[in-house]
Amino acid sequence: MAVFVALGAFLMTLAGGWVAQRVTDRRHLVLGFAGGLMLGVVGLDLLPEAMEAAGTPVFGVPAALLLFVGGFLVAHLVEGLLAVRQVAHGASGERVSQVGLTAAAAMVGHSLMDGIALGAAFQVSGAMGVAVALAVISHDFADGFNTYTLTSLYGNARRKALLMLFAAALAPVVGAATTLLFTLPEELLGGYLGFFGGALLYLAAAEILPEAHHTHPARSTLLCTIGGVGFIWLVVGIAE
């Protein structure tokens, strides 16, 4: 059942990527909406789930929050190292294509964990499986949208963006299938969600939103960002 539902996530991810590539003439709106989706996913979906699953304090701070900060710092460090390497090769001032591929690969990993979470939920009960399925299928549209946007934003060829999109679409199916072989500990899943949330927040706050609002600081861009957050809020509310 989990694998069958994951096929719906596969289609929704592809749909999100298709929408992202069809609106290239409104790039600032795409980036504004993508930034809103990422902020919404982090603040309204990933972090609350991480706190619930891995909220055990470590020196007075919940483990999920420590990993959240760690994910933010790792994303900042990786981007800095890649930028330094690019400058050393004489490409100063250009966007670093590896950053986009790294970010997209993180989205693929997140989609894989979506599938694992889906399979684990069906292991608990059918009702929980349906609730998680609704959340996964709904926000995988945002995953596909963001995967294509992140890859292409950093100057990668359309072929690479489509390849990463297909990998992100296939990942939930693979993840759901693996739960037929093992059970994922809840704390491990919560820790991953916290770490990934920190990395995603960095990309949204330091890269996507500044790019969207720098070239087109229009009210419509801001409304798209707010709309992205609101969409994730709606998805989380329905899932609950």
DOFI-135517 format. One record per residue (C-alpha): residue number from 1; x, y, z. Coordinates in pm, 1 decimal, m for minus. Example, Ala and Ser with C-alpha at 12.3 -4.5 7.8 and 13.67 -1.06 7.14 Angstrom:
2
@num:1; c1:1230.0; c2:m450.0; c3:780.0
@num:2; c1:1367.0; c2:m106.0; c3:714.0
END
This chain:
240
@num:1; c1:0.0; c2:0.0; c3:0.0
@num:2; c1:281.3; c2:242.1; c3:90.3
@num:3; c1:457.9; c2:180.0; c3:m240.7
@num:4; c1:132.7; c2:236.7; c3:m430.7
@num:5; c1:74.2; c2:568.5; c3:m251.8
@num:6; c1:437.5; c2:665.1; c3:m319.3
@num:7; c1:358.1; c2:648.4; c3:m691.4
@num:8; c1:125.6; c2:943.1; c3:m630.1
@num:9; c1:419.3; c2:1129.4; c3:m476.4
@num:10; c1:622.4; c2:1041.5; c3:m787.2
@num:11; c1:365.7; c2:1208.3; c3:m1013.1
@num:12; c1:326.2; c2:1513.1; c3:m787.6
@num:13; c1:702.8; c2:1571.2; c3:m781.4
@num:14; c1:716.1; c2:1564.3; c3:m1161.3
@num:15; c1:419.7; c2:1803.1; c3:m1173.6
@num:16; c1:600.5; c2:2048.4; c3:m946.2
@num:17; c1:910.6; c2:2040.8; c3:m1166.0
@num:18; c1:699.9; c2:2086.4; c3:m1479.8
@num:19; c1:538.6; c2:2399.2; c3:m1335.6
@num:20; c1:880.8; c2:2538.5; c3:m1234.2
@num:21; c1:1023.9; c2:2506.0; c3:m1584.6
@num:22; c1:714.9; c2:2640.0; c3:m1763.1
@num:23; c1:720.9; c2:2980.2; c3:m1593.9
@num:24; c1:1077.7; c2:3088.0; c3:m1673.6
@num:25; c1:954.7; c2:3426.8; c3:m1799.4
@num:26; c1:834.4; c2:3500.1; c3:m1445.9
@num:27; c1:1154.5; c2:3384.8; c3:m1278.0
@num:28; c1:1135.2; c2:3629.3; c3:m987.3
@num:29; c1:785.3; c2:3504.1; c3:m904.4
@num:30; c1:902.0; c2:3142.6; c3:m927.0
@num:31; c1:1190.4; c2:3211.8; c3:m689.3
@num:32; c1:968.5; c2:3407.5; c3:m452.2
@num:33; c1:715.7; c2:3124.8; c3:m438.7
@num:34; c1:991.9; c2:2862.7; c3:m403.3
@num:35; c1:1141.3; c2:3056.7; c3:m111.9
@num:36; c1:801.7; c2:3068.8; c3:55.5
@num:37; c1:753.8; c2:2696.8; c3:6.0
@num:38; c1:1093.1; c2:2626.7; c3:160.1
@num:39; c1:1027.4; c2:2853.2; c3:459.7
@num:40; c1:689.0; c2:2690.7; c3:510.8
@num:41; c1:825.5; c2:2337.6; c3:486.4
@num:42; c1:1097.9; c2:2415.9; c3:741.3
@num:43; c1:897.2; c2:2614.4; c3:994.9
@num:44; c1:558.7; c2:2443.8; c3:970.6
@num:45; c1:643.8; c2:2085.2; c3:874.9
@num:46; c1:1002.9; c2:1968.8; c3:924.5
@num:47; c1:1094.1; c2:2141.5; c3:1250.8
@num:48; c1:775.2; c2:2052.8; c3:1443.8
@num:49; c1:808.2; c2:1688.5; c3:1333.1
@num:50; c1:1176.3; c2:1686.7; c3:1428.5
@num:51; c1:1102.6; c2:1831.2; c3:1773.1
@num:52; c1:836.7; c2:1570.5; c3:1836.1
@num:53; c1:1057.4; c2:1279.7; c3:1730.1
@num:54; c1:1397.8; c2:1394.7; c3:1858.9
@num:55; c1:1328.1; c2:1654.3; c3:2126.4
@num:56; c1:1548.1; c2:1495.6; c3:2395.1
@num:57; c1:1767.4; c2:1773.3; c3:2545.6
@num:58; c1:2144.4; c2:1766.5; c3:2500.0
@num:59; c1:2305.4; c2:2010.7; c3:2745.4
@num:60; c1:1972.6; c2:2187.1; c3:2781.2
@num:61; c1:1893.0; c2:2215.4; c3:2409.2
@num:62; c1:1667.3; c2:1970.9; c3:2218.4
@num:63; c1:1870.5; c2:1745.4; c3:1990.2
@num:64; c1:1651.9; c2:1837.6; c3:1693.1
@num:65; c1:1737.0; c2:2207.8; c3:1734.7
@num:66; c1:2109.7; c2:2135.5; c3:1763.4
@num:67; c1:2093.4; c2:1940.4; c3:1436.7
@num:68; c1:1886.4; c2:2218.6; c3:1283.1
@num:69; c1:2161.8; c2:2471.3; c3:1358.2
@num:70; c1:2419.8; c2:2217.8; c3:1242.8
@num:71; c1:2242.4; c2:2176.2; c3:909.4
@num:72; c1:2236.8; c2:2553.8; c3:860.2
@num:73; c1:2608.7; c2:2582.8; c3:933.9
@num:74; c1:2702.1; c2:2286.4; c3:713.8
@num:75; c1:2510.3; c2:2434.1; c3:420.5
@num:76; c1:2690.0; c2:2766.2; c3:474.8
@num:77; c1:3028.5; c2:2589.5; c3:495.7
@num:78; c1:2968.3; c2:2379.1; c3:183.7
@num:79; c1:2865.8; c2:2681.2; c3:m20.7
@num:80; c1:3169.4; c2:2873.9; c3:100.1
@num:81; c1:3409.6; c2:2592.5; c3:13.4
@num:82; c1:3259.6; c2:2547.4; c3:m332.3
@num:83; c1:3273.9; c2:2921.4; c3:m396.1
@num:84; c1:3640.6; c2:2934.7; c3:m293.8
@num:85; c1:3721.1; c2:2648.0; c3:m528.0
@num:86; c1:3536.5; c2:2819.1; c3:m813.5
@num:87; c1:3730.0; c2:3143.0; c3:m758.4
@num:88; c1:4056.3; c2:2949.4; c3:m753.3
@num:89; c1:3971.0; c2:2821.7; c3:m1101.2
@num:90; c1:3920.1; c2:3174.4; c3:m1233.9
@num:91; c1:3539.9; c2:3190.6; c3:m1223.3
@num:92; c1:3498.0; c2:3469.0; c3:m969.3
@num:93; c1:3155.0; c2:3628.7; c3:m959.9
@num:94; c1:2973.5; c2:3340.0; c3:m1125.6
@num:95; c1:2719.0; c2:3122.4; c3:m952.3
@num:96; c1:2861.7; c2:2789.1; c3:m841.8
@num:97; c1:2682.2; c2:2512.8; c3:m1028.0
@num:98; c1:2789.3; c2:2252.6; c3:m770.0
@num:99; c1:2589.0; c2:2435.2; c3:m502.2
@num:100; c1:2272.1; c2:2382.8; c3:m703.6
@num:101; c1:2349.5; c2:2014.4; c3:m756.4
@num:102; c1:2431.6; c2:1969.5; c3:m387.2
@num:103; c1:2107.9; c2:2138.5; c3:m285.0
@num:104; c1:1910.7; c2:1927.4; c3:m532.7
@num:105; c1:2081.2; c2:1612.7; c3:m402.3
@num:106; c1:1966.1; c2:1711.5; c3:m52.7
@num:107; c1:1612.2; c2:1739.8; c3:m188.9
@num:108; c1:1646.9; c2:1389.1; c3:m333.9
@num:109; c1:1759.7; c2:1263.6; c3:6.9
@num:110; c1:1463.9; c2:1437.2; c3:167.7
@num:111; c1:1225.6; c2:1273.9; c3:m81.0
@num:112; c1:1381.2; c2:936.4; c3:m0.6
@num:113; c1:1311.2; c2:995.8; c3:367.9
@num:114; c1:954.9; c2:1097.5; c3:276.1
@num:115; c1:906.0; c2:752.6; c3:130.3
@num:116; c1:1057.9; c2:586.6; c3:436.5
@num:117; c1:833.1; c2:792.4; c3:664.9
@num:118; c1:535.4; c2:692.1; c3:452.4
@num:119; c1:617.6; c2:323.5; c3:479.3
@num:120; c1:681.6; c2:351.4; c3:853.3
@num:121; c1:344.9; c2:523.0; c3:905.2
@num:122; c1:161.9; c2:237.6; c3:732.2
@num:123; c1:348.7; c2:m3.6; c3:958.0
@num:124; c1:190.3; c2:169.7; c3:1258.5
@num:125; c1:m167.8; c2:190.0; c3:1127.9
@num:126; c1:m372.2; c2:252.5; c3:816.9
@num:127; c1:m508.7; c2:580.8; c3:955.2
@num:128; c1:m162.2; c2:718.4; c3:1023.9
@num:129; c1:m49.8; c2:600.6; c3:682.6
@num:130; c1:m329.1; c2:794.7; c3:512.7
@num:131; c1:m248.0; c2:1112.2; c3:708.9
@num:132; c1:122.0; c2:1092.8; c3:623.5
@num:133; c1:38.5; c2:1005.6; c3:261.7
@num:134; c1:m168.3; c2:1324.2; c3:228.1
@num:135; c1:117.9; c2:1535.3; c3:360.7
@num:136; c1:384.0; c2:1361.0; c3:150.3
@num:137; c1:190.6; c2:1371.6; c3:m177.7
@num:138; c1:91.0; c2:1735.1; c3:m125.8
@num:139; c1:431.6; c2:1871.6; c3:m35.6
@num:140; c1:615.4; c2:1659.3; c3:m293.9
@num:141; c1:477.3; c2:1908.2; c3:m545.3
@num:142; c1:685.4; c2:2167.0; c3:m360.7
@num:143; c1:983.6; c2:1927.8; c3:m358.3
@num:144; c1:970.1; c2:1889.6; c3:m735.5
@num:145; c1:928.2; c2:2263.1; c3:m780.4
@num:146; c1:1225.2; c2:2338.2; c3:m554.7
@num:147; c1:1448.9; c2:2062.9; c3:m695.7
@num:148; c1:1420.4; c2:2194.4; c3:m1049.8
@num:149; c1:1448.5; c2:2557.6; c3:m936.2
@num:150; c1:1756.0; c2:2499.0; c3:m718.0
@num:151; c1:1939.6; c2:2306.7; c3:m990.1
@num:152; c1:1871.5; c2:2555.7; c3:m1267.2
@num:153; c1:1920.6; c2:2864.4; c3:m1048.2
@num:154; c1:2294.7; c2:2798.5; c3:m1023.6
@num:155; c1:2350.4; c2:2774.5; c3:m1398.6
@num:156; c1:2318.5; c2:2399.9; c3:m1447.5
@num:157; c1:2194.3; c2:2274.7; c3:m1784.4
@num:158; c1:1827.0; c2:2185.6; c3:m1825.4
@num:159; c1:1926.4; c2:1820.7; c3:m1872.0
@num:160; c1:2083.3; c2:1809.9; c3:m1525.3
@num:161; c1:1782.3; c2:1982.6; c3:m1372.4
@num:162; c1:1549.1; c2:1724.6; c3:m1528.3
@num:163; c1:1775.0; c2:1440.3; c3:m1412.4
@num:164; c1:1766.8; c2:1566.0; c3:m1052.5
@num:165; c1:1389.8; c2:1615.1; c3:m1079.4
@num:166; c1:1341.0; c2:1254.9; c3:m1191.8
@num:167; c1:1567.0; c2:1132.0; c3:m909.1
@num:168; c1:1360.3; c2:1330.6; c3:m656.7
@num:169; c1:1038.8; c2:1185.9; c3:m802.3
@num:170; c1:1167.5; c2:827.9; c3:m785.8
@num:171; c1:1311.5; c2:862.2; c3:m434.6
@num:172; c1:980.3; c2:829.9; c3:m238.6
@num:173; c1:898.4; c2:507.0; c3:m421.5
@num:174; c1:1240.8; c2:364.5; c3:m334.8
@num:175; c1:1211.6; c2:484.4; c3:24.1
@num:176; c1:867.6; c2:329.9; c3:71.6
@num:177; c1:988.2; c2:1.2; c3:m77.8
@num:178; c1:1281.5; c2:m19.1; c3:166.1
@num:179; c1:1044.3; c2:m17.0; c3:464.9
@num:180; c1:941.5; c2:m366.6; c3:363.3
@num:181; c1:1288.8; c2:m470.4; c3:486.5
@num:182; c1:1344.7; c2:m264.9; c3:805.7
@num:183; c1:1192.0; c2:m25.1; c3:1058.6
@num:184; c1:1345.4; c2:322.3; c3:1101.0
@num:185; c1:1391.2; c2:441.8; c3:1463.2
@num:186; c1:1182.3; c2:751.2; c3:1534.5
@num:187; c1:1470.3; c2:949.7; c3:1688.4
@num:188; c1:1691.0; c2:893.3; c3:1383.8
@num:189; c1:1417.2; c2:1020.1; c3:1154.8
@num:190; c1:1360.0; c2:1323.7; c3:1376.8
@num:191; c1:1731.3; c2:1406.9; c3:1379.7
@num:192; c1:1746.9; c2:1392.0; c3:1003.3
@num:193; c1:1446.0; c2:1622.6; c3:968.4
@num:194; c1:1607.4; c2:1878.4; c3:1199.1
@num:195; c1:1938.7; c2:1874.0; c3:1010.0
@num:196; c1:1775.0; c2:1897.2; c3:669.6
@num:197; c1:1550.1; c2:2178.5; c3:791.3
@num:198; c1:1853.7; c2:2386.5; c3:886.3
@num:199; c1:2017.7; c2:2333.2; c3:546.3
@num:200; c1:1694.0; c2:2417.7; c3:365.5
@num:201; c1:1645.4; c2:2734.3; c3:568.5
@num:202; c1:1993.9; c2:2851.5; c3:473.1
@num:203; c1:1922.8; c2:2803.5; c3:104.5
@num:204; c1:1592.4; c2:2988.5; c3:131.2
@num:205; c1:1719.2; c2:3280.8; c3:338.4
@num:206; c1:2067.1; c2:3325.1; c3:191.1
@num:207; c1:2012.3; c2:3233.9; c3:m173.9
@num:208; c1:1658.2; c2:3197.0; c3:m307.0
@num:209; c1:1480.8; c2:3494.1; c3:m148.1
@num:210; c1:1761.8; c2:3749.6; c3:m196.0
@num:211; c1:1782.9; c2:3648.8; c3:m562.7
@num:212; c1:1406.6; c2:3681.6; c3:m606.1
@num:213; c1:1374.5; c2:4023.2; c3:m441.7
@num:214; c1:1699.0; c2:4178.9; c3:m563.9
@num:215; c1:1620.3; c2:4197.1; c3:m935.9
@num:216; c1:1243.5; c2:4239.5; c3:m898.9
@num:217; c1:1158.8; c2:4392.9; c3:m558.9
@num:218; c1:791.8; c2:4399.7; c3:m653.2
@num:219; c1:488.4; c2:4349.3; c3:m433.8
@num:220; c1:389.6; c2:4051.1; c3:m648.1
@num:221; c1:714.4; c2:3871.9; c3:m555.5
@num:222; c1:646.0; c2:3923.6; c3:m186.0
@num:223; c1:290.2; c2:3797.2; c3:m232.7
@num:224; c1:426.1; c2:3484.0; c3:m401.5
@num:225; c1:656.0; c2:3424.2; c3:m103.5
@num:226; c1:366.8; c2:3463.4; c3:139.1
@num:227; c1:156.4; c2:3239.7; c3:m85.8
@num:228; c1:422.7; c2:2966.8; c3:m71.5
@num:229; c1:421.4; c2:2973.0; c3:308.5
@num:230; c1:41.7; c2:2974.9; c3:311.9
@num:231; c1:26.1; c2:2676.1; c3:78.7
@num:232; c1:241.7; c2:2467.6; c3:313.1
@num:233; c1:31.0; c2:2584.8; c3:610.4
@num:234; c1:m278.9; c2:2460.9; c3:427.9
@num:235; c1:m116.2; c2:2126.1; c3:352.6
@num:236; c1:m7.2; c2:2078.6; c3:715.1
@num:237; c1:m352.3; c2:2178.2; c3:841.2
@num:238; c1:m528.2; c2:1930.8; c3:611.9
@num:239; c1:m287.1; c2:1654.4; c3:709.1
@num:240; c1:m353.9; c2:1715.9; c3:1077.4
END
